Amino acid sequence: MEKTTTLNLRVNPDVKRRAEEVLSQLGIPMSTAIDIYLKQISMTGGIPFAVTLPKAPVFVNPDLMTTDEIRAKLKE
């Protein structure tokens, strides 16, 4: 199928760079990866992976911690 539509996207530069590094190792151009993603959406009728919030570790209780303490624990 011929490709005739152009997408213009704004993304976080660090996210783009990290994705390009992975895709480069796989030998897949970014445009092909995006095309695969869009095909999966149309085939599955939704996002092709679970979209959830990350779970905080049990030892993190944000109600009893300062912002700095939370950040330090999450970096661990």
HELIX and SHEET records of a PDB file:
HELIX    1   1 PRO A   13  LEU A   26  1                                  14    
HELIX    2   2 MET A   30  THR A   44  1                                  15    
HELIX    3   3 PRO A   62  LEU A   64  5                                   3    
HELIX    4   4 THR A   67  LYS A   75  1                                   9    
END                                                                             
